[in-house]
Amino acid sequence: MTSIPFFRAATSRAQGPVGIIDIGSNSVRLVIYEGANRMPSILFNEKIMAGLGRGLAKSGALDPQAVERALVALARFKRLAEDMGAASLRTVATAAVRDASNGKDFIARLSAIGLPVELLPGHEEAALAGHGVLAAIPDADGLVGDLGGGSLELAPVADGEVGEGVSIPFGVLRIAAMKAHTARDLERAVVAALIKAGWTGAPVDRPFYLVGGSWRALARLHMALSSFPLPIIHQYQIDPGEAVRLVRSLSQLDPKRVKNVGGISSSRVPALPHAAQLLAVLVRLLKPSVLIVSAYGLREGLLHRSLPADVRAQDPLICAAREEGVRQGRFPEHGDLLDRWIAPLFHAAPADHARLRHAACLLADVGWRAHPEFRAERGFETAIHGHWVAIDAAGRGMLGQSLFTHFGGEGVPHIVSDLLDDETIAAARRWGLAMRLGQRLSGGVAGPLESSKLTIDGATLRLELAGGDVALYGEAVERRHRLLAESFGLKPTLTSN
């Protein structure tokens, strides 16, 4: 086996994309990322469900047919990475290859085709899953559980750091081959494995972050059964008591119906009962406060851990919104200025609202190039369905409502009504109205915002303009000033200095 160092984080897009090949017990995947900044974009993503660990529990070896299928896919992945100009390509293997009697032979065959493989030990796999969660949920504080085909990794996360983790041989493929006939049998086996691995942690009333394809598929099923209005899996939350319900539902549902649930691969369906059974056991043992799904895991953890500390400390939502705003907007850095201009109106808002409002301001131009009749829809679509992280469904609802209002949309989109209460919707509408006023007053340029002030003064919403800028207070600006004031229950006032 070959151990290769972490690739260095790219300092600019010019250094080219970076690629990761992840050889798991169930799937084999290539992801090409556009650079190694705080929130790298995915240029390419392909996987096959090779099932390398399918017979591991019985034979102790990688499945021969799966090996040949994986080798064909991996040769393709290598060629694709080269053709896409990947500046760095890292190939890692996890539990199945690590534990198999013929794992070294498999690695040797990959080395022969020019793919040196790093075999990750279990504790490293757990740490990288933790870093993957922190990449997308920076304030994560609880326990990360990464369920693969061959193993389960557990690692605590808090304050932006990953604690010491463990790996136990309880992947969905191995559970299927076990002789655990009841939930209690499985629980006893899991407890014994955790003790053997040296696990001493048992978080109470803290979140449990779910990583891995089987658990994501399980969450999609729960989303469908619950008729959740926004089918975005990242940061989807499940009450821990629902784990037992999922076990019961899967025992009663026709597999064909499960396959029809959007986003669930047919190859994942056979593993779902085992994933649900294990989750129910862990809920009983760990007593988490909530289950939170993470779309990011080991691969993103590799990138995240390689970044400088100051880059890791950046807010990924703000970074991504700023990049999107630059790509679609007219005036660089206008979003930051707009946020500072409207901030005095919302000084008492919760801290998380402040960062969501900042993201909305950074996206304040994303609908500009759409047809005027559809700018509100474009802004809403960008916010609600964008590839954002560090934001939950309610946050997307606030972002979507603010941009919908900002671009002139009337009323409240039905998804927002399903996600937010009336008070929160009203707050998001005020963000949109304030942004709308700032954009119209300034025309998108910096000068008028830098020389003016917008404040709440008693029963009035005061707009203070420099003497030379009073001419900017035309009919459209006056109307938007009035609408914003009315949303606060105030009267608009104009002053000059």
C-alpha positions as CSV (number, residue, x, y, z in Angstrom):
1,M,0.0,0.0,0.0
2,T,1.1,3.6,-0.6
3,S,0.7,6.5,1.6
4,I,0.7,10.0,0.0
5,P,0.6,13.3,1.8
6,F,-2.4,15.7,1.8
7,F,-2.3,17.8,-1.3
8,R,-1.7,21.5,-0.6
9,A,-4.7,23.8,-0.7
10,A,-4.8,25.6,-4.0
11,T,-4.3,29.4,-3.5
12,S,-6.0,30.4,-6.7
13,R,-8.3,29.0,-9.4
14,A,-5.3,29.1,-11.8
15,Q,-3.8,26.1,-10.2
16,G,-6.5,24.0,-11.6
17,P,-9.2,21.6,-10.2
18,V,-8.5,19.0,-7.6
19,G,-9.9,15.5,-7.7
20,I,-10.7,12.9,-5.1
21,I,-11.4,9.2,-5.7
22,D,-13.1,7.6,-2.8
23,I,-13.1,3.8,-2.8
24,G,-15.7,2.7,-0.3
25,S,-17.2,-0.6,0.7
26,N,-20.4,0.0,-1.2
27,S,-19.6,2.8,-3.8
28,V,-16.6,4.0,-5.7
29,R,-16.8,7.7,-6.6
30,L,-14.8,10.5,-8.4
31,V,-15.4,14.1,-7.5
32,I,-13.6,17.0,-9.2
33,Y,-13.6,20.2,-7.3
34,E,-13.0,23.7,-8.8
35,G,-10.1,24.8,-6.6
36,A,-9.6,24.4,-2.8
37,N,-11.1,27.6,-1.5
38,R,-13.5,27.7,1.4
39,M,-16.5,26.4,-0.7
40,P,-15.1,24.7,-3.8
41,S,-17.6,24.1,-6.6
42,I,-18.2,20.6,-7.9
43,L,-17.2,20.3,-11.6
44,F,-17.8,16.6,-11.9
45,N,-19.3,13.8,-9.8
46,E,-19.7,10.2,-10.7
47,K,-20.1,7.0,-8.8
48,I,-20.8,3.3,-9.3
49,M,-22.2,1.0,-6.6
50,A,-19.4,-1.6,-6.9
51,G,-20.2,-3.4,-3.7
52,L,-16.6,-4.3,-2.9
53,G,-17.5,-5.3,0.6
54,R,-20.6,-7.3,-0.3
55,G,-19.2,-10.7,0.7
56,L,-16.6,-9.5,3.2
57,A,-18.4,-10.7,6.3
58,K,-18.6,-14.3,4.9
59,S,-15.4,-14.7,2.9
60,G,-13.1,-12.1,4.4
61,A,-12.2,-10.9,0.9
62,L,-13.3,-8.3,-1.6
63,D,-15.9,-9.7,-4.0
64,P,-14.1,-10.7,-7.2
65,Q,-16.7,-9.5,-9.6
66,A,-16.9,-6.2,-7.7
67,V,-13.1,-5.8,-7.9
68,E,-13.2,-6.1,-11.7
69,R,-16.1,-3.7,-12.0
70,A,-14.3,-1.2,-9.7
71,L,-11.1,-1.4,-11.7
72,V,-12.9,-0.6,-14.9
73,A,-14.5,2.5,-13.3
74,L,-11.3,3.6,-11.6
75,A,-9.4,3.5,-14.9
76,R,-12.1,5.7,-16.3
77,F,-11.9,8.0,-13.3
78,K,-8.2,8.4,-13.7
79,R,-8.5,9.3,-17.4
80,L,-11.3,11.8,-16.7
81,A,-9.3,13.5,-14.0
82,E,-6.4,13.9,-16.4
83,D,-8.5,15.2,-19.2
84,M,-10.1,17.7,-16.9
85,G,-6.7,19.0,-15.9
86,A,-6.8,18.1,-12.2
87,A,-3.9,19.7,-10.5
88,S,-4.0,17.1,-7.8
89,L,-5.7,13.7,-7.6
90,R,-6.0,11.8,-4.4
91,T,-7.2,8.2,-4.2
92,V,-8.3,6.9,-0.8
93,A,-9.8,3.6,0.3
94,T,-11.7,2.8,3.5
95,A,-13.1,-0.2,5.5
96,A,-13.6,-2.9,2.8
97,V,-10.1,-2.6,1.3
98,R,-8.6,-2.0,4.8
99,D,-10.1,-5.3,6.2
100,A,-10.1,-7.6,3.2
101,S,-7.6,-10.4,2.8
102,N,-7.0,-9.4,-0.8
103,G,-7.0,-5.7,-0.1
104,K,-3.2,-5.4,-0.8
105,D,-3.6,-7.2,-4.1
106,F,-6.3,-4.7,-5.1
107,I,-4.2,-1.7,-4.2
108,A,-1.3,-3.2,-6.1
109,R,-3.4,-3.5,-9.3
110,L,-4.4,0.2,-8.9
111,S,-0.8,1.2,-8.5
112,A,0.0,-0.6,-11.7
113,I,-2.4,1.6,-13.6
114,G,-1.0,4.8,-12.0
115,L,-3.4,5.3,-9.1
116,P,-1.4,5.2,-5.8
117,V,-3.9,4.5,-3.0
118,E,-3.9,5.8,0.5
119,L,-5.5,3.3,2.9
120,L,-7.2,5.3,5.6
121,P,-7.2,3.8,9.1
122,G,-10.5,3.8,10.9
123,H,-9.7,6.7,13.3
124,E,-8.6,8.8,10.3
125,E,-11.8,8.0,8.4
126,A,-13.7,9.2,11.5
127,A,-11.7,12.4,11.7
128,L,-12.2,13.2,8.1
129,A,-16.0,12.7,8.4
130,G,-15.9,15.2,11.2
131,H,-14.0,17.7,9.1
132,G,-16.5,17.2,6.3
133,V,-19.4,18.1,8.6
134,L,-17.5,21.2,9.9
135,A,-16.9,22.2,6.3
136,A,-20.6,22.6,5.8
137,I,-21.9,23.1,9.3
138,P,-19.2,25.2,11.0
139,D,-21.0,25.5,14.3
140,A,-21.6,21.8,14.6
141,D,-21.5,20.7,18.2
142,G,-22.3,17.0,18.9
143,L,-21.4,13.6,17.4
144,V,-20.7,12.7,13.8
145,G,-21.8,9.3,12.6
146,D,-20.5,8.2,9.1
147,L,-22.2,5.0,7.9
148,G,-20.7,3.2,5.0
149,G,-21.0,-0.2,3.6
150,G,-18.2,-1.8,5.7
151,S,-18.0,0.4,8.9
152,L,-19.5,3.0,11.1
153,E,-17.3,5.9,12.2
154,L,-18.1,8.1,15.2
155,A,-16.3,11.4,16.1
156,P,-17.2,14.3,18.4
157,V,-17.1,17.8,17.0
158,A,-17.2,21.1,18.8
159,D,-15.7,24.6,18.5
160,G,-14.6,23.9,15.0
161,E,-12.5,21.0,16.0
162,V,-12.8,17.2,15.7
163,G,-12.2,15.0,18.7
164,E,-10.8,11.5,18.8
165,G,-13.0,9.1,16.9
166,V,-13.5,5.4,16.5
167,S,-14.5,2.9,13.7
168,I,-16.5,-0.2,14.2
169,P,-17.3,-2.9,11.6
170,F,-21.0,-2.1,11.4
171,G,-21.6,-0.9,7.8
172,V,-24.9,-1.8,6.1
173,L,-23.4,-4.6,4.1
174,R,-22.0,-6.2,7.2
175,I,-25.2,-5.8,9.2
176,A,-27.0,-7.6,6.5
177,A,-24.7,-10.6,7.0
178,M,-24.9,-10.6,10.8
179,K,-27.0,-13.1,12.8
180,A,-28.6,-10.3,14.9
181,H,-32.2,-11.4,14.7
182,T,-33.6,-8.7,17.0
183,A,-32.9,-5.1,17.8
184,R,-31.5,-6.1,21.2
185,D,-29.1,-8.5,19.5
186,L,-27.9,-5.7,17.3
187,E,-27.6,-3.3,20.2
188,R,-25.5,-5.8,22.3
189,A,-23.2,-6.3,19.3
190,V,-22.8,-2.5,18.8
191,V,-22.1,-1.9,22.5
192,A,-19.5,-4.7,22.5
193,A,-17.8,-3.2,19.4
194,L,-17.8,0.3,20.8
195,I,-16.2,-1.0,24.1
196,K,-13.6,-2.9,22.1
197,A,-12.8,0.2,20.0
198,G,-12.3,2.2,23.2
199,W,-15.3,4.5,22.8
200,T,-16.2,6.2,26.0
201,G,-18.3,9.1,24.8
202,A,-22.1,9.1,25.2
203,P,-23.5,12.6,24.3
204,V,-26.8,13.5,25.9
205,D,-29.0,16.2,24.4
206,R,-26.6,17.1,21.6
207,P,-27.1,16.7,17.9
208,F,-26.1,13.5,16.0
209,Y,-24.9,14.4,12.5
210,L,-25.7,11.7,9.9
211,V,-23.1,11.2,7.1
212,G,-23.2,8.5,4.4
213,G,-25.3,7.6,1.4
214,S,-27.5,5.1,3.3
215,W,-28.5,7.5,6.0
216,R,-29.1,10.3,3.4
217,A,-31.4,7.9,1.5
218,L,-33.2,7.1,4.8
219,A,-33.6,10.9,5.4
220,R,-35.1,11.3,1.9
221,L,-37.6,8.6,2.8
222,H,-38.5,10.4,6.0
223,M,-38.8,13.6,4.0
224,A,-41.2,12.0,1.6
225,L,-43.3,10.3,4.4
226,S,-43.5,13.7,6.2
227,S,-44.4,15.7,3.0
228,F,-41.6,18.1,3.8
229,P,-41.9,21.1,1.4
230,L,-38.3,21.6,0.5
231,P,-36.5,18.5,-0.8
232,I,-32.9,19.6,0.1
233,I,-31.2,17.0,2.3
234,H,-28.4,19.0,3.8
235,Q,-29.2,20.1,7.4
236,Y,-32.6,18.3,7.2
237,Q,-33.6,17.6,10.8
238,I,-35.3,14.5,12.2
239,D,-36.6,14.0,15.7
240,P,-34.7,11.1,17.3
241,G,-38.0,9.3,18.0
242,E,-38.6,9.0,14.3
243,A,-35.8,6.5,14.0
244,V,-38.0,3.7,15.3
245,R,-40.9,4.9,13.0
246,L,-38.6,4.5,10.0
247,V,-37.8,0.9,11.0
248,R,-41.5,0.1,11.2
249,S,-42.3,2.0,8.0
250,L,-39.6,0.1,6.0
251,S,-41.0,-3.2,7.3
252,Q,-44.4,-2.3,5.9
253,L,-43.6,-0.4,2.7
254,D,-43.4,-2.1,-0.7
255,P,-39.8,-1.7,-1.9
256,K,-41.3,-0.5,-5.2
257,R,-42.8,2.5,-3.4
258,V,-39.5,3.2,-1.7
259,K,-37.8,3.2,-5.1
260,N,-40.2,5.9,-6.3
261,V,-39.2,8.3,-3.6
262,G,-37.2,11.1,-5.3
263,G,-33.5,11.0,-4.8
264,I,-33.2,7.4,-3.6
265,S,-31.1,5.2,-5.8
266,S,-32.6,1.7,-6.4
267,S,-29.2,0.3,-5.3
268,R,-29.7,1.9,-1.9
269,V,-33.1,0.4,-1.2
270,P,-31.9,-3.1,0.1
271,A,-29.6,-1.4,2.7
272,L,-32.3,1.0,4.1
273,P,-33.7,-1.4,6.7
274,H,-30.2,-2.1,8.1
275,A,-29.4,1.6,8.1
276,A,-32.7,2.3,10.0
277,Q,-32.1,-0.5,12.5
278,L,-28.6,0.8,13.3
279,L,-29.8,4.4,13.7
280,A,-32.6,3.3,16.1
281,V,-30.0,1.4,18.2
282,L,-27.7,4.5,18.3
283,V,-30.5,6.8,19.2
284,R,-31.2,4.5,22.2
285,L,-27.6,4.4,23.2
286,L,-26.5,8.0,22.6
287,K,-29.8,9.9,23.3
288,P,-29.1,12.7,20.9
289,S,-31.2,15.9,20.9
290,V,-31.8,15.9,17.2
291,L,-30.6,14.1,14.0
292,I,-29.1,16.4,11.4
293,V,-28.2,15.2,7.9
294,S,-24.9,16.3,6.4
295,A,-24.4,16.1,2.6
296,Y,-20.7,16.6,3.2
297,G,-18.4,13.9,4.6
298,L,-15.0,12.3,4.1
299,R,-14.2,13.8,0.7
300,E,-15.0,17.3,1.7
301,G,-13.2,16.6,4.9
302,L,-10.0,15.9,3.0
303,L,-10.3,19.4,1.4
304,H,-11.4,21.2,4.5
305,R,-8.5,19.9,6.7
306,S,-6.0,20.9,4.0
307,L,-7.0,24.5,4.1
308,P,-5.2,27.1,6.2
309,A,-6.8,27.9,9.5
310,D,-7.9,31.4,8.5
311,V,-9.7,30.0,5.4
312,R,-11.4,27.3,7.4
313,A,-12.7,30.1,9.7
314,Q,-14.6,31.8,6.9
315,D,-18.4,31.5,6.8
316,P,-19.1,29.1,3.8
317,L,-22.5,30.6,3.2
318,I,-21.1,34.2,3.0
319,C,-18.2,33.0,0.8
320,A,-20.6,31.2,-1.6
321,A,-23.1,34.1,-1.7
322,R,-20.3,36.6,-2.4
323,E,-19.0,34.4,-5.3
324,E,-22.4,34.0,-6.8
325,G,-23.1,37.7,-6.4
326,V,-19.9,38.6,-8.3
327,R,-20.7,36.1,-11.0
328,Q,-24.2,37.4,-11.6
329,G,-24.1,41.0,-10.4
330,R,-23.3,44.3,-11.9
331,F,-21.4,46.1,-9.1
332,P,-18.5,44.3,-7.2
333,E,-18.7,44.6,-3.4
334,H,-22.0,46.4,-3.5
335,G,-23.6,43.6,-1.4
336,D,-21.4,44.3,1.6
337,L,-22.1,48.0,1.4
338,L,-25.8,47.4,1.1
339,D,-25.7,45.2,4.1
340,R,-23.9,47.8,6.2
341,W,-26.4,50.5,5.0
342,I,-29.6,48.6,6.1
343,A,-28.0,47.0,9.3
344,P,-29.1,49.9,11.7
345,L,-32.7,48.8,11.1
346,F,-32.0,45.3,12.4
347,H,-29.5,45.8,15.2
348,A,-31.7,43.8,17.7
349,A,-32.1,40.8,15.3
350,P,-30.6,37.4,16.3
351,A,-27.0,36.8,15.1
352,D,-28.0,34.1,12.7
353,H,-30.5,36.5,11.1
354,A,-27.6,39.0,10.5
355,R,-25.6,36.5,8.5
356,L,-28.6,35.5,6.5
357,R,-29.4,39.1,5.7
358,H,-25.8,39.6,4.7
359,A,-26.0,36.7,2.3
360,A,-29.3,38.2,0.9
361,C,-27.5,41.5,0.2
362,L,-24.6,39.7,-1.5
363,L,-27.2,38.1,-3.8
364,A,-29.1,41.4,-4.4
365,D,-28.3,41.5,-8.1
366,V,-28.8,37.8,-9.1
367,G,-32.1,38.4,-10.7
368,W,-31.1,41.5,-12.7
369,R,-30.4,39.8,-16.0
370,A,-33.7,37.9,-16.0
371,H,-36.8,39.2,-17.8
372,P,-38.3,42.0,-15.6
373,E,-41.5,39.9,-15.1
374,F,-39.5,37.0,-13.7
375,R,-36.8,38.7,-11.6
376,A,-38.6,37.9,-8.3
377,E,-38.8,34.2,-9.4
378,R,-35.2,34.2,-10.3
379,G,-34.1,35.6,-7.0
380,F,-36.3,33.3,-5.1
381,E,-35.1,30.2,-7.0
382,T,-31.5,31.2,-6.4
383,A,-32.0,31.5,-2.7
384,I,-34.3,28.5,-2.0
385,H,-32.6,25.9,-4.3
386,G,-29.1,27.2,-4.5
387,H,-26.1,25.0,-3.6
388,W,-25.7,26.6,-0.1
389,V,-24.4,25.1,3.1
390,A,-24.4,26.4,6.7
391,I,-28.1,27.1,6.2
392,D,-31.1,25.1,7.2
393,A,-34.5,25.0,5.5
394,A,-35.9,27.9,7.6
395,G,-32.8,30.0,6.6
396,R,-33.4,29.2,3.0
397,G,-37.0,30.4,3.5
398,M,-35.9,33.7,4.9
399,L,-33.3,34.1,2.1
400,G,-35.9,33.3,-0.5
401,Q,-38.6,35.6,0.9
402,S,-36.2,38.5,1.2
403,L,-35.0,38.2,-2.4
404,F,-38.5,37.6,-3.7
405,T,-39.6,40.9,-2.1
406,H,-36.5,42.7,-3.1
407,F,-37.1,42.0,-6.8
408,G,-40.7,43.1,-6.6
409,G,-42.5,39.9,-5.8
410,E,-45.9,40.3,-4.2
411,G,-47.1,38.2,-1.3
412,V,-45.4,35.0,0.1
413,P,-44.4,31.9,-1.9
414,H,-46.2,28.8,-0.6
415,I,-43.0,27.1,0.3
416,V,-42.0,30.0,2.6
417,S,-45.5,29.8,4.2
418,D,-44.8,26.1,5.0
419,L,-41.3,26.8,6.4
420,L,-41.7,30.0,8.4
421,D,-44.1,31.6,10.9
422,D,-45.7,34.9,10.2
423,E,-43.3,36.9,12.3
424,T,-40.2,35.5,10.6
425,I,-41.8,36.1,7.2
426,A,-42.4,39.7,8.1
427,A,-38.7,40.1,9.1
428,A,-37.5,38.6,5.8
429,R,-39.9,40.9,3.9
430,R,-38.4,43.9,5.7
431,W,-34.9,42.8,4.6
432,G,-36.2,42.7,1.0
433,L,-37.9,46.1,1.2
434,A,-34.8,47.7,2.7
435,M,-32.5,46.2,0.0
436,R,-35.0,47.4,-2.6
437,L,-34.8,50.9,-1.3
438,G,-31.0,50.9,-1.2
439,Q,-30.7,49.6,-4.7
440,R,-33.1,52.1,-6.1
441,L,-31.6,55.1,-4.2
442,S,-28.0,54.3,-5.3
443,G,-28.6,52.8,-8.7
444,G,-26.1,50.1,-7.5
445,V,-23.1,52.4,-7.1
446,A,-21.4,53.1,-3.9
447,G,-21.5,56.9,-3.4
448,P,-25.1,57.5,-2.3
449,L,-25.0,54.6,0.2
450,E,-21.7,55.8,1.6
451,S,-22.9,59.4,2.2
452,S,-26.4,58.6,3.5
453,K,-28.0,57.0,6.6
454,L,-31.1,54.9,7.2
455,T,-32.2,54.8,10.8
456,I,-35.3,54.4,13.0
457,D,-35.9,57.6,15.0
458,G,-38.9,57.3,17.3
459,A,-42.0,56.8,15.2
460,T,-40.2,57.5,11.9
461,L,-38.0,55.8,9.4
462,R,-35.4,58.5,8.7
463,L,-33.5,58.6,5.4
464,E,-30.7,61.2,5.7
465,L,-29.1,62.3,2.5
466,A,-26.1,64.5,1.7
467,G,-27.2,67.9,0.3
468,G,-26.0,67.0,-3.2
469,D,-27.9,63.7,-3.1
470,V,-31.4,65.0,-2.4
471,A,-32.0,65.0,-6.2
472,L,-31.8,61.2,-6.0
473,Y,-35.0,61.1,-4.0
474,G,-37.3,60.7,-6.9
475,E,-40.8,59.2,-7.1
476,A,-39.6,55.5,-7.1
477,V,-37.3,56.1,-4.1
478,E,-40.1,57.9,-2.2
479,R,-42.5,55.0,-2.8
480,R,-40.0,52.4,-1.6
481,H,-39.1,54.5,1.4
482,R,-42.8,54.6,2.3
483,L,-43.4,50.9,1.9
484,L,-40.4,50.0,4.1
485,A,-41.6,52.5,6.8
486,E,-45.1,50.9,6.7
487,S,-43.6,47.4,7.1
488,F,-42.2,48.7,10.5
489,G,-45.4,50.6,11.4
490,L,-43.5,53.9,11.0
491,K,-43.7,57.0,9.0
492,P,-41.1,57.9,6.4
493,T,-39.0,61.1,6.9
494,L,-36.4,62.6,4.6
495,T,-33.6,64.9,6.0
496,S,-30.5,66.4,4.4
497,N,-27.2,67.5,5.8
